[in-house]
């Protein structure tokens, strides 16, 4: 499986692959569920290789570490999913 950082970079920088509508599903600790956000609403801070930022419902910016990303969708279809870790 491709590392999530590599996939996100490919979406951002590969013009051919990056066409389409992308969404990221991440584990939200406040709502204790997966939240799905459009890729164009994600902010990547230059030089930060560990997280990105999104706005929550109140409009505050929240930092999301890459390890909390669970799924990536392209045009509504699941293209990447983090392997589930067993107990």
PyMOL Python script that loads the backbone (N, CA, C, O; Angstrom):
from pymol import cmd

cmd.read_pdbstr("""\
ATOM      1  N   UNK A   1       0.845  -1.176   0.000  1.00  0.00           N
ATOM      2  CA  UNK A   1       0.000   0.000   0.000  1.00  0.00           C
ATOM      3  C   UNK A   1       0.895   1.245   0.000  1.00  0.00           C
ATOM      4  O   UNK A   1       1.901   1.300   0.708  1.00  0.00           O
ATOM      5  N   UNK A   2       0.521   2.215  -0.785  1.00  0.00           N
ATOM      6  CA  UNK A   2       1.266   3.465  -0.881  1.00  0.00           C
ATOM      7  C   UNK A   2       1.096   4.260   0.421  1.00  0.00           C
ATOM      8  O   UNK A   2      -0.023   4.350   0.927  1.00  0.00           O
ATOM      9  N   UNK A   3       2.159   4.833   0.973  1.00  0.00           N
ATOM     10  CA  UNK A   3       2.029   5.671   2.168  1.00  0.00           C
ATOM     11  C   UNK A   3       1.132   6.876   1.881  1.00  0.00           C
ATOM     12  O   UNK A   3       1.151   7.426   0.780  1.00  0.00           O
ATOM     13  N   UNK A   4       0.349   7.280   2.884  1.00  0.00           N
ATOM     14  CA  UNK A   4      -0.617   8.357   2.688  1.00  0.00           C
ATOM     15  C   UNK A   4       0.060   9.655   2.249  1.00  0.00           C
ATOM     16  O   UNK A   4      -0.495  10.378   1.422  1.00  0.00           O
ATOM     17  N   UNK A   5       1.242   9.968   2.779  1.00  0.00           N
ATOM     18  CA  UNK A   5       1.933  11.192   2.375  1.00  0.00           C
ATOM     19  C   UNK A   5       2.222  11.176   0.878  1.00  0.00           C
ATOM     20  O   UNK A   5       2.078  12.198   0.207  1.00  0.00           O
ATOM     21  N   UNK A   6       2.626  10.032   0.355  1.00  0.00           N
ATOM     22  CA  UNK A   6       2.917   9.912  -1.075  1.00  0.00           C
ATOM     23  C   UNK A   6       1.651  10.099  -1.914  1.00  0.00           C
ATOM     24  O   UNK A   6       1.686  10.760  -2.952  1.00  0.00           O
ATOM     25  N   UNK A   7       0.535   9.519  -1.467  1.00  0.00           N
ATOM     26  CA  UNK A   7      -0.716   9.665  -2.206  1.00  0.00           C
ATOM     27  C   UNK A   7      -1.185  11.116  -2.199  1.00  0.00           C
ATOM     28  O   UNK A   7      -1.590  11.642  -3.235  1.00  0.00           O
ATOM     29  N   UNK A   8      -1.133  11.762  -1.044  1.00  0.00           N
ATOM     30  CA  UNK A   8      -1.561  13.161  -0.967  1.00  0.00           C
ATOM     31  C   UNK A   8      -0.686  14.050  -1.835  1.00  0.00           C
ATOM     32  O   UNK A   8      -1.190  14.961  -2.491  1.00  0.00           O
ATOM     33  N   UNK A   9       0.611  13.800  -1.848  1.00  0.00           N
ATOM     34  CA  UNK A   9       1.511  14.566  -2.727  1.00  0.00           C
ATOM     35  C   UNK A   9       1.190  14.318  -4.193  1.00  0.00           C
ATOM     36  O   UNK A   9       1.245  15.237  -5.009  1.00  0.00           O
ATOM     37  N   UNK A  10       0.857  13.084  -4.525  1.00  0.00           N
ATOM     38  CA  UNK A  10       0.515  12.790  -5.922  1.00  0.00           C
ATOM     39  C   UNK A  10      -0.750  13.537  -6.337  1.00  0.00           C
ATOM     40  O   UNK A  10      -0.828  14.071  -7.444  1.00  0.00           O
ATOM     41  N   UNK A  11      -1.737  13.573  -5.448  1.00  0.00           N
ATOM     42  CA  UNK A  11      -2.965  14.319  -5.744  1.00  0.00           C
ATOM     43  C   UNK A  11      -2.630  15.798  -5.949  1.00  0.00           C
ATOM     44  O   UNK A  11      -3.156  16.437  -6.861  1.00  0.00           O
ATOM     45  N   UNK A  12      -1.769  16.328  -5.112  1.00  0.00           N
ATOM     46  CA  UNK A  12      -1.428  17.753  -5.178  1.00  0.00           C
ATOM     47  C   UNK A  12      -0.595  18.107  -6.398  1.00  0.00           C
ATOM     48  O   UNK A  12      -0.811  19.162  -6.995  1.00  0.00           O
ATOM     49  N   UNK A  13       0.357  17.252  -6.791  1.00  0.00           N
ATOM     50  CA  UNK A  13       1.364  17.655  -7.774  1.00  0.00           C
ATOM     51  C   UNK A  13       1.295  16.942  -9.115  1.00  0.00           C
ATOM     52  O   UNK A  13       1.864  17.437 -10.088  1.00  0.00           O
ATOM     53  N   UNK A  14       0.628  15.807  -9.207  1.00  0.00           N
ATOM     54  CA  UNK A  14       0.523  15.083 -10.478  1.00  0.00           C
ATOM     55  C   UNK A  14      -0.739  15.572 -11.196  1.00  0.00           C
ATOM     56  O   UNK A  14      -1.847  15.164 -10.849  1.00  0.00           O
ATOM     57  N   UNK A  15      -0.573  16.435 -12.186  1.00  0.00           N
ATOM     58  CA  UNK A  15      -1.727  17.064 -12.852  1.00  0.00           C
ATOM     59  C   UNK A  15      -2.685  16.047 -13.449  1.00  0.00           C
ATOM     60  O   UNK A  15      -3.902  16.218 -13.369  1.00  0.00           O
ATOM     61  N   UNK A  16      -2.153  14.999 -14.040  1.00  0.00           N
ATOM     62  CA  UNK A  16      -3.029  14.001 -14.656  1.00  0.00           C
ATOM     63  C   UNK A  16      -3.798  13.218 -13.599  1.00  0.00           C
ATOM     64  O   UNK A  16      -5.016  13.068 -13.699  1.00  0.00           O
ATOM     65  N   UNK A  17      -3.098  12.722 -12.595  1.00  0.00           N
ATOM     66  CA  UNK A  17      -3.751  11.946 -11.538  1.00  0.00           C
ATOM     67  C   UNK A  17      -4.656  12.826 -10.679  1.00  0.00           C
ATOM     68  O   UNK A  17      -5.712  12.376 -10.233  1.00  0.00           O
ATOM     69  N   UNK A  18      -4.257  14.062 -10.444  1.00  0.00           N
ATOM     70  CA  UNK A  18      -4.971  14.959  -9.543  1.00  0.00           C
ATOM     71  C   UNK A  18      -6.271  15.514 -10.072  1.00  0.00           C
ATOM     72  O   UNK A  18      -6.957  16.252  -9.365  1.00  0.00           O
ATOM     73  N   UNK A  19      -6.632  15.174 -11.317  1.00  0.00           N
ATOM     74  CA  UNK A  19      -7.925  15.638 -11.821  1.00  0.00           C
ATOM     75  C   UNK A  19      -9.023  14.807 -11.172  1.00  0.00           C
ATOM     76  O   UNK A  19      -8.828  13.628 -10.877  1.00  0.00           O
ATOM     77  N   UNK A  20     -10.134  15.405 -10.960  1.00  0.00           N
ATOM     78  CA  UNK A  20     -11.236  14.697 -10.323  1.00  0.00           C
ATOM     79  C   UNK A  20     -11.563  15.328  -8.989  1.00  0.00           C
ATOM     80  O   UNK A  20     -10.952  16.313  -8.576  1.00  0.00           O
ATOM     81  N   UNK A  21     -12.524  14.749  -8.334  1.00  0.00           N
ATOM     82  CA  UNK A  21     -12.985  15.232  -7.036  1.00  0.00           C
ATOM     83  C   UNK A  21     -12.488  14.283  -5.953  1.00  0.00           C
ATOM     84  O   UNK A  21     -12.903  13.125  -5.898  1.00  0.00           O
ATOM     85  N   UNK A  22     -11.604  14.771  -5.099  1.00  0.00           N
ATOM     86  CA  UNK A  22     -11.027  13.949  -4.042  1.00  0.00           C
ATOM     87  C   UNK A  22     -11.614  14.335  -2.694  1.00  0.00           C
ATOM     88  O   UNK A  22     -11.917  15.501  -2.440  1.00  0.00           O
ATOM     89  N   UNK A  23     -11.769  13.332  -1.834  1.00  0.00           N
ATOM     90  CA  UNK A  23     -12.186  13.539  -0.454  1.00  0.00           C
ATOM     91  C   UNK A  23     -11.305  12.696   0.452  1.00  0.00           C
ATOM     92  O   UNK A  23     -10.868  11.603   0.092  1.00  0.00           O
ATOM     93  N   UNK A  24     -11.055  13.237   1.645  1.00  0.00           N
ATOM     94  CA  UNK A  24     -10.240  12.559   2.641  1.00  0.00           C
ATOM     95  C   UNK A  24     -11.131  12.237   3.827  1.00  0.00           C
ATOM     96  O   UNK A  24     -11.884  13.092   4.293  1.00  0.00           O
ATOM     97  N   UNK A  25     -11.049  11.013   4.315  1.00  0.00           N
ATOM     98  CA  UNK A  25     -11.782  10.603   5.501  1.00  0.00           C
ATOM     99  C   UNK A  25     -10.759  10.409   6.619  1.00  0.00           C
ATOM    100  O   UNK A  25      -9.807   9.641   6.482  1.00  0.00           O
ATOM    101  N   UNK A  26     -10.976  11.120   7.726  1.00  0.00           N
ATOM    102  CA  UNK A  26     -10.024  11.023   8.836  1.00  0.00           C
ATOM    103  C   UNK A  26     -10.757  10.783  10.153  1.00  0.00           C
ATOM    104  O   UNK A  26     -11.941  11.089  10.294  1.00  0.00           O
ATOM    105  N   UNK A  27     -10.023  10.230  11.103  1.00  0.00           N
ATOM    106  CA  UNK A  27     -10.564   9.944  12.423  1.00  0.00           C
ATOM    107  C   UNK A  27     -10.623  11.236  13.232  1.00  0.00           C
ATOM    108  O   UNK A  27      -9.592  11.851  13.503  1.00  0.00           O
ATOM    109  N   UNK A  28     -11.835  11.645  13.616  1.00  0.00           N
ATOM    110  CA  UNK A  28     -12.018  12.857  14.398  1.00  0.00           C
ATOM    111  C   UNK A  28     -12.203  12.465  15.864  1.00  0.00           C
ATOM    112  O   UNK A  28     -13.106  11.700  16.202  1.00  0.00           O
ATOM    113  N   UNK A  29     -11.339  12.998  16.729  1.00  0.00           N
ATOM    114  CA  UNK A  29     -11.391  12.639  18.144  1.00  0.00           C
ATOM    115  C   UNK A  29     -12.511  13.345  18.895  1.00  0.00           C
ATOM    116  O   UNK A  29     -13.011  12.813  19.886  1.00  0.00           O
ATOM    117  N   UNK A  30     -12.915  14.524  18.450  1.00  0.00           N
ATOM    118  CA  UNK A  30     -13.997  15.229  19.130  1.00  0.00           C
ATOM    119  C   UNK A  30     -15.344  14.562  18.880  1.00  0.00           C
ATOM    120  O   UNK A  30     -16.129  14.367  19.808  1.00  0.00           O
ATOM    121  N   UNK A  31     -15.607  14.216  17.632  1.00  0.00           N
ATOM    122  CA  UNK A  31     -16.892  13.589  17.289  1.00  0.00           C
ATOM    123  C   UNK A  31     -16.837  12.070  17.373  1.00  0.00           C
ATOM    124  O   UNK A  31     -17.864  11.402  17.257  1.00  0.00           O
ATOM    125  N   UNK A  32     -15.637  11.521  17.575  1.00  0.00           N
ATOM    126  CA  UNK A  32     -15.419  10.083  17.707  1.00  0.00           C
ATOM    127  C   UNK A  32     -16.019   9.299  16.544  1.00  0.00           C
ATOM    128  O   UNK A  32     -16.720   8.304  16.725  1.00  0.00           O
ATOM    129  N   UNK A  33     -15.716   9.786  15.345  1.00  0.00           N
ATOM    130  CA  UNK A  33     -16.158   9.107  14.120  1.00  0.00           C
ATOM    131  C   UNK A  33     -15.287   9.586  12.969  1.00  0.00           C
ATOM    132  O   UNK A  33     -14.482  10.503  13.127  1.00  0.00           O
ATOM    133  N   UNK A  34     -15.454   8.960  11.815  1.00  0.00           N
ATOM    134  CA  UNK A  34     -14.734   9.389  10.626  1.00  0.00           C
ATOM    135  C   UNK A  34     -15.447  10.578  10.004  1.00  0.00           C
ATOM    136  O   UNK A  34     -16.667  10.573   9.838  1.00  0.00           O
ATOM    137  N   UNK A  35     -14.674  11.590   9.666  1.00  0.00           N
ATOM    138  CA  UNK A  35     -15.208  12.755   8.960  1.00  0.00           C
ATOM    139  C   UNK A  35     -14.612  12.780   7.565  1.00  0.00           C
ATOM    140  O   UNK A  35     -13.434  12.477   7.376  1.00  0.00           O
ATOM    141  N   UNK A  36     -15.428  13.142   6.597  1.00  0.00           N
ATOM    142  CA  UNK A  36     -15.002  13.184   5.195  1.00  0.00           C
ATOM    143  C   UNK A  36     -15.020  14.631   4.741  1.00  0.00           C
ATOM    144  O   UNK A  36     -16.040  15.311   4.849  1.00  0.00           O
ATOM    145  N   UNK A  37     -13.880  15.104   4.228  1.00  0.00           N
ATOM    146  CA  UNK A  37     -13.776  16.491   3.782  1.00  0.00           C
ATOM    147  C   UNK A  37     -13.247  16.539   2.352  1.00  0.00           C
ATOM    148  O   UNK A  37     -12.425  15.707   1.968  1.00  0.00           O
ATOM    149  N   UNK A  38     -13.709  17.498   1.565  1.00  0.00           N
ATOM    150  CA  UNK A  38     -13.173  17.676   0.212  1.00  0.00           C
ATOM    151  C   UNK A  38     -11.686  18.040   0.276  1.00  0.00           C
ATOM    152  O   UNK A  38     -11.257  18.801   1.144  1.00  0.00           O
ATOM    153  N   UNK A  39     -10.930  17.494  -0.638  1.00  0.00           N
ATOM    154  CA  UNK A  39      -9.485  17.723  -0.656  1.00  0.00           C
ATOM    155  C   UNK A  39      -9.150  19.201  -0.790  1.00  0.00           C
ATOM    156  O   UNK A  39      -8.171  19.666  -0.208  1.00  0.00           O
ATOM    157  N   UNK A  40      -9.951  19.950  -1.551  1.00  0.00           N
ATOM    158  CA  UNK A  40      -9.650  21.373  -1.769  1.00  0.00           C
ATOM    159  C   UNK A  40      -9.817  22.212  -0.495  1.00  0.00           C
ATOM    160  O   UNK A  40      -9.396  23.368  -0.464  1.00  0.00           O
ATOM    161  N   UNK A  41     -10.426  21.645   0.555  1.00  0.00           N
ATOM    162  CA  UNK A  41     -10.574  22.362   1.823  1.00  0.00           C
ATOM    163  C   UNK A  41      -9.411  22.103   2.782  1.00  0.00           C
ATOM    164  O   UNK A  41      -9.354  22.689   3.863  1.00  0.00           O
ATOM    165  N   UNK A  42      -8.496  21.237   2.393  1.00  0.00           N
ATOM    166  CA  UNK A  42      -7.344  20.895   3.229  1.00  0.00           C
ATOM    167  C   UNK A  42      -6.220  21.892   2.962  1.00  0.00           C
ATOM    168  O   UNK A  42      -5.967  22.273   1.820  1.00  0.00           O
ATOM    169  N   UNK A  43      -5.553  22.306   4.038  1.00  0.00           N
ATOM    170  CA  UNK A  43      -4.424  23.230   3.919  1.00  0.00           C
ATOM    171  C   UNK A  43      -3.157  22.498   4.358  1.00  0.00           C
ATOM    172  O   UNK A  43      -3.083  21.945   5.455  1.00  0.00           O
ATOM    173  N   UNK A  44      -2.162  22.513   3.465  1.00  0.00           N
ATOM    174  CA  UNK A  44      -0.862  21.917   3.757  1.00  0.00           C
ATOM    175  C   UNK A  44       0.122  23.035   4.066  1.00  0.00           C
ATOM    176  O   UNK A  44       0.360  23.909   3.232  1.00  0.00           O
ATOM    177  N   UNK A  45       0.688  23.006   5.255  1.00  0.00           N
ATOM    178  CA  UNK A  45       1.670  24.003   5.661  1.00  0.00           C
ATOM    179  C   UNK A  45       3.027  23.634   5.059  1.00  0.00           C
ATOM    180  O   UNK A  45       3.478  22.496   5.189  1.00  0.00           O
ATOM    181  N   UNK A  46       3.669  24.588   4.406  1.00  0.00           N
ATOM    182  CA  UNK A  46       4.956  24.336   3.773  1.00  0.00           C
ATOM    183  C   UNK A  46       5.962  23.836   4.797  1.00  0.00           C
ATOM    184  O   UNK A  46       6.111  24.420   5.870  1.00  0.00           O
ATOM    185  N   UNK A  47       6.649  22.753   4.461  1.00  0.00           N
ATOM    186  CA  UNK A  47       7.659  22.172   5.336  1.00  0.00           C
ATOM    187  C   UNK A  47       7.121  21.200   6.367  1.00  0.00           C
ATOM    188  O   UNK A  47       7.903  20.515   7.026  1.00  0.00           O
ATOM    189  N   UNK A  48       5.797  21.119   6.528  1.00  0.00           N
ATOM    190  CA  UNK A  48       5.208  20.202   7.501  1.00  0.00           C
ATOM    191  C   UNK A  48       4.957  18.865   6.819  1.00  0.00           C
ATOM    192  O   UNK A  48       4.128  18.768   5.914  1.00  0.00           O
ATOM    193  N   UNK A  49       5.672  17.839   7.253  1.00  0.00           N
ATOM    194  CA  UNK A  49       5.544  16.517   6.642  1.00  0.00           C
ATOM    195  C   UNK A  49       4.698  15.561   7.480  1.00  0.00           C
ATOM    196  O   UNK A  49       4.644  14.368   7.181  1.00  0.00           O
ATOM    197  N   UNK A  50       4.034  16.065   8.525  1.00  0.00           N
ATOM    198  CA  UNK A  50       3.352  15.181   9.459  1.00  0.00           C
ATOM    199  C   UNK A  50       1.848  15.405   9.579  1.00  0.00           C
ATOM    200  O   UNK A  50       1.138  14.559  10.123  1.00  0.00           O
ATOM    201  N   UNK A  51       1.350  16.548   9.069  1.00  0.00           N
ATOM    202  CA  UNK A  51      -0.068  16.843   9.266  1.00  0.00           C
ATOM    203  C   UNK A  51      -0.562  17.867   8.241  1.00  0.00           C
ATOM    204  O   UNK A  51       0.218  18.447   7.485  1.00  0.00           O
ATOM    205  N   UNK A  52      -1.879  18.069   8.241  1.00  0.00           N
ATOM    206  CA  UNK A  52      -2.507  19.113   7.451  1.00  0.00           C
ATOM    207  C   UNK A  52      -3.566  19.767   8.331  1.00  0.00           C
ATOM    208  O   UNK A  52      -3.805  19.320   9.453  1.00  0.00           O
ATOM    209  N   UNK A  53      -4.197  20.818   7.831  1.00  0.00           N
ATOM    210  CA  UNK A  53      -5.211  21.512   8.612  1.00  0.00           C
ATOM    211  C   UNK A  53      -6.536  21.557   7.865  1.00  0.00           C
ATOM    212  O   UNK A  53      -6.578  21.653   6.638  1.00  0.00           O
ATOM    213  N   UNK A  54      -7.616  21.487   8.634  1.00  0.00           N
ATOM    214  CA  UNK A  54      -8.980  21.654   8.121  1.00  0.00           C
ATOM    215  C   UNK A  54      -9.756  22.508   9.120  1.00  0.00           C
ATOM    216  O   UNK A  54      -9.380  22.621  10.287  1.00  0.00           O
ATOM    217  N   UNK A  55     -10.832  23.098   8.647  1.00  0.00           N
ATOM    218  CA  UNK A  55     -11.690  23.857   9.545  1.00  0.00           C
ATOM    219  C   UNK A  55     -12.786  22.958  10.100  1.00  0.00           C
ATOM    220  O   UNK A  55     -13.379  22.160   9.374  1.00  0.00           O
ATOM    221  N   UNK A  56     -13.051  23.100  11.412  1.00  0.00           N
ATOM    222  CA  UNK A  56     -14.131  22.322  12.002  1.00  0.00           C
ATOM    223  C   UNK A  56     -15.459  23.055  11.808  1.00  0.00           C
ATOM    224  O   UNK A  56     -15.503  24.088  11.140  1.00  0.00           O
ATOM    225  N   UNK A  57     -16.520  22.538  12.376  1.00  0.00           N
ATOM    226  CA  UNK A  57     -17.861  23.121  12.186  1.00  0.00           C
ATOM    227  C   UNK A  57     -17.963  24.550  12.706  1.00  0.00           C
ATOM    228  O   UNK A  57     -18.749  25.347  12.195  1.00  0.00           O
ATOM    229  N   UNK A  58     -17.165  24.873  13.724  1.00  0.00           N
ATOM    230  CA  UNK A  58     -17.188  26.220  14.294  1.00  0.00           C
ATOM    231  C   UNK A  58     -16.296  27.192  13.527  1.00  0.00           C
ATOM    232  O   UNK A  58     -16.270  28.384  13.833  1.00  0.00           O
ATOM    233  N   UNK A  59     -15.574  26.695  12.545  1.00  0.00           N
ATOM    234  CA  UNK A  59     -14.695  27.546  11.749  1.00  0.00           C
ATOM    235  C   UNK A  59     -13.278  27.641  12.277  1.00  0.00           C
ATOM    236  O   UNK A  59     -12.460  28.373  11.720  1.00  0.00           O
ATOM    237  N   UNK A  60     -12.973  26.915  13.342  1.00  0.00           N
ATOM    238  CA  UNK A  60     -11.609  26.910  13.894  1.00  0.00           C
ATOM    239  C   UNK A  60     -10.751  25.923  13.105  1.00  0.00           C
ATOM    240  O   UNK A  60     -11.235  24.884  12.655  1.00  0.00           O
ATOM    241  N   UNK A  61      -9.472  26.260  12.944  1.00  0.00           N
ATOM    242  CA  UNK A  61      -8.552  25.377  12.240  1.00  0.00           C
ATOM    243  C   UNK A  61      -8.089  24.269  13.171  1.00  0.00           C
ATOM    244  O   UNK A  61      -7.717  24.515  14.318  1.00  0.00           O
ATOM    245  N   UNK A  62      -8.120  23.040  12.655  1.00  0.00           N
ATOM    246  CA  UNK A  62      -7.731  21.856  13.414  1.00  0.00           C
ATOM    247  C   UNK A  62      -6.606  21.156  12.660  1.00  0.00           C
ATOM    248  O   UNK A  62      -6.668  21.006  11.440  1.00  0.00           O
ATOM    249  N   UNK A  63      -5.580  20.730  13.388  1.00  0.00           N
ATOM    250  CA  UNK A  63      -4.463  20.004  12.785  1.00  0.00           C
ATOM    251  C   UNK A  63      -4.762  18.511  12.817  1.00  0.00           C
ATOM    252  O   UNK A  63      -5.102  17.953  13.861  1.00  0.00           O
ATOM    253  N   UNK A  64      -4.629  17.872  11.654  1.00  0.00           N
ATOM    254  CA  UNK A  64      -4.889  16.436  11.523  1.00  0.00           C
ATOM    255  C   UNK A  64      -3.589  15.736  11.139  1.00  0.00           C
ATOM    256  O   UNK A  64      -3.078  15.952  10.040  1.00  0.00           O
ATOM    257  N   UNK A  65      -3.046  14.902  12.022  1.00  0.00           N
ATOM    258  CA  UNK A  65      -1.850  14.131  11.667  1.00  0.00           C
ATOM    259  C   UNK A  65      -2.175  13.119  10.558  1.00  0.00           C
ATOM    260  O   UNK A  65      -3.280  12.581  10.504  1.00  0.00           O
ATOM    261  N   UNK A  66      -1.214  12.874   9.691  1.00  0.00           N
ATOM    262  CA  UNK A  66      -1.442  11.952   8.582  1.00  0.00           C
ATOM    263  C   UNK A  66      -1.866  10.564   9.057  1.00  0.00           C
ATOM    264  O   UNK A  66      -2.610   9.878   8.356  1.00  0.00           O
ATOM    265  N   UNK A  67      -1.406  10.138  10.237  1.00  0.00           N
ATOM    266  CA  UNK A  67      -1.755   8.785  10.698  1.00  0.00           C
ATOM    267  C   UNK A  67      -3.245   8.639  11.026  1.00  0.00           C
ATOM    268  O   UNK A  67      -3.722   7.519  11.207  1.00  0.00           O
ATOM    269  N   UNK A  68      -3.984   9.746  11.105  1.00  0.00           N
ATOM    270  CA  UNK A  68      -5.431   9.663  11.347  1.00  0.00           C
ATOM    271  C   UNK A  68      -6.251   9.593  10.065  1.00  0.00           C
ATOM    272  O   UNK A  68      -7.468   9.418  10.125  1.00  0.00           O
ATOM    273  N   UNK A  69      -5.613   9.726   8.914  1.00  0.00           N
ATOM    274  CA  UNK A  69      -6.331   9.555   7.641  1.00  0.00           C
ATOM    275  C   UNK A  69      -6.642   8.079   7.474  1.00  0.00           C
ATOM    276  O   UNK A  69      -5.756   7.232   7.587  1.00  0.00           O
ATOM    277  N   UNK A  70      -7.906   7.774   7.205  1.00  0.00           N
ATOM    278  CA  UNK A  70      -8.342   6.382   7.075  1.00  0.00           C
ATOM    279  C   UNK A  70      -8.691   5.992   5.644  1.00  0.00           C
ATOM    280  O   UNK A  70      -8.490   4.844   5.248  1.00  0.00           O
ATOM    281  N   UNK A  71      -9.222   6.952   4.852  1.00  0.00           N
ATOM    282  CA  UNK A  71      -9.658   6.629   3.489  1.00  0.00           C
ATOM    283  C   UNK A  71      -9.464   7.827   2.582  1.00  0.00           C
ATOM    284  O   UNK A  71      -9.461   8.974   3.028  1.00  0.00           O
ATOM    285  N   UNK A  72      -9.301   7.536   1.289  1.00  0.00           N
ATOM    286  CA  UNK A  72      -9.249   8.581   0.264  1.00  0.00           C
ATOM    287  C   UNK A  72     -10.186   8.156  -0.854  1.00  0.00           C
ATOM    288  O   UNK A  72     -10.167   7.009  -1.299  1.00  0.00           O
ATOM    289  N   UNK A  73     -11.008   9.105  -1.301  1.00  0.00           N
ATOM    290  CA  UNK A  73     -11.975   8.865  -2.369  1.00  0.00           C
ATOM    291  C   UNK A  73     -11.653   9.748  -3.569  1.00  0.00           C
ATOM    292  O   UNK A  73     -11.241  10.899  -3.426  1.00  0.00           O
ATOM    293  N   UNK A  74     -11.848   9.188  -4.732  1.00  0.00           N
ATOM    294  CA  UNK A  74     -11.717   9.943  -5.986  1.00  0.00           C
ATOM    295  C   UNK A  74     -13.006   9.757  -6.760  1.00  0.00           C
ATOM    296  O   UNK A  74     -13.383   8.634  -7.097  1.00  0.00           O
ATOM    297  N   UNK A  75     -13.686  10.869  -7.042  1.00  0.00           N
ATOM    298  CA  UNK A  75     -14.972  10.832  -7.740  1.00  0.00           C
ATOM    299  C   UNK A  75     -15.953   9.872  -7.060  1.00  0.00           C
ATOM    300  O   UNK A  75     -16.700   9.154  -7.724  1.00  0.00           O
ATOM    301  N   UNK A  76     -15.934   9.876  -5.711  1.00  0.00           N
ATOM    302  CA  UNK A  76     -16.857   9.061  -4.935  1.00  0.00           C
ATOM    303  C   UNK A  76     -16.457   7.620  -4.732  1.00  0.00           C
ATOM    304  O   UNK A  76     -17.132   6.890  -4.005  1.00  0.00           O
ATOM    305  N   UNK A  77     -15.355   7.185  -5.366  1.00  0.00           N
ATOM    306  CA  UNK A  77     -14.928   5.799  -5.230  1.00  0.00           C
ATOM    307  C   UNK A  77     -13.713   5.707  -4.317  1.00  0.00           C
ATOM    308  O   UNK A  77     -12.783   6.506  -4.422  1.00  0.00           O
ATOM    309  N   UNK A  78     -13.729   4.730  -3.425  1.00  0.00           N
ATOM    310  CA  UNK A  78     -12.623   4.500  -2.504  1.00  0.00           C
ATOM    311  C   UNK A  78     -11.389   4.072  -3.286  1.00  0.00           C
ATOM    312  O   UNK A  78     -11.429   3.077  -4.010  1.00  0.00           O
ATOM    313  N   UNK A  79     -10.276   4.824  -3.143  1.00  0.00           N
ATOM    314  CA  UNK A  79      -9.046   4.460  -3.845  1.00  0.00           C
ATOM    315  C   UNK A  79      -7.919   4.091  -2.885  1.00  0.00           C
ATOM    316  O   UNK A  79      -6.910   3.520  -3.298  1.00  0.00           O
ATOM    317  N   UNK A  80      -8.090   4.416  -1.603  1.00  0.00           N
ATOM    318  CA  UNK A  80      -7.058   4.111  -0.610  1.00  0.00           C
ATOM    319  C   UNK A  80      -7.725   3.927   0.733  1.00  0.00           C
ATOM    320  O   UNK A  80      -8.626   4.684   1.095  1.00  0.00           O
ATOM    321  N   UNK A  81      -7.283   2.915   1.480  1.00  0.00           N
ATOM    322  CA  UNK A  81      -7.813   2.681   2.822  1.00  0.00           C
ATOM    323  C   UNK A  81      -6.687   2.168   3.706  1.00  0.00           C
ATOM    324  O   UNK A  81      -5.953   1.254   3.331  1.00  0.00           O
ATOM    325  N   UNK A  82      -6.561   2.762   4.874  1.00  0.00           N
ATOM    326  CA  UNK A  82      -5.544   2.316   5.820  1.00  0.00           C
ATOM    327  C   UNK A  82      -5.907   0.930   6.312  1.00  0.00           C
ATOM    328  O   UNK A  82      -7.068   0.648   6.609  1.00  0.00           O
ATOM    329  N   UNK A  83      -4.916   0.077   6.396  1.00  0.00           N
ATOM    330  CA  UNK A  83      -5.149  -1.279   6.890  1.00  0.00           C
ATOM    331  C   UNK A  83      -5.637  -1.221   8.328  1.00  0.00           C
ATOM    332  O   UNK A  83      -5.117  -0.461   9.144  1.00  0.00           O
ATOM    333  N   UNK A  84      -6.633  -2.027   8.625  1.00  0.00           N
ATOM    334  CA  UNK A  84      -7.152  -2.070   9.983  1.00  0.00           C
ATOM    335  C   UNK A  84      -6.164  -2.822  10.867  1.00  0.00           C
ATOM    336  O   UNK A  84      -5.631  -3.864  10.486  1.00  0.00           O
ATOM    337  N   UNK A  85      -5.935  -2.275  12.043  1.00  0.00           N
ATOM    338  CA  UNK A  85      -5.019  -2.921  12.971  1.00  0.00           C
ATOM    339  C   UNK A  85      -5.812  -3.784  13.930  1.00  0.00           C
ATOM    340  O   UNK A  85      -6.746  -3.313  14.579  1.00  0.00           O
ATOM    341  N   UNK A  86      -5.435  -5.045  14.016  1.00  0.00           N
ATOM    342  CA  UNK A  86      -6.126  -5.982  14.892  1.00  0.00           C
ATOM    343  C   UNK A  86      -5.724  -5.808  16.342  1.00  0.00           C
ATOM    344  O   UNK A  86      -4.697  -5.211  16.663  1.00  0.00           O
ATOM    345  N   UNK A  87      -6.561  -6.343  17.200  1.00  0.00           N
ATOM    346  CA  UNK A  87      -6.308  -6.266  18.639  1.00  0.00           C
ATOM    347  C   UNK A  87      -5.645  -7.526  19.097  1.00  0.00           C
ATOM    348  O   UNK A  87      -5.344  -7.669  20.282  1.00  0.00           O
TER     349      UNK A  87
END
""", "prot")
cmd.dss("prot")
cmd.show_as("cartoon", "prot")
cmd.util.cbc("prot")
cmd.orient("prot")
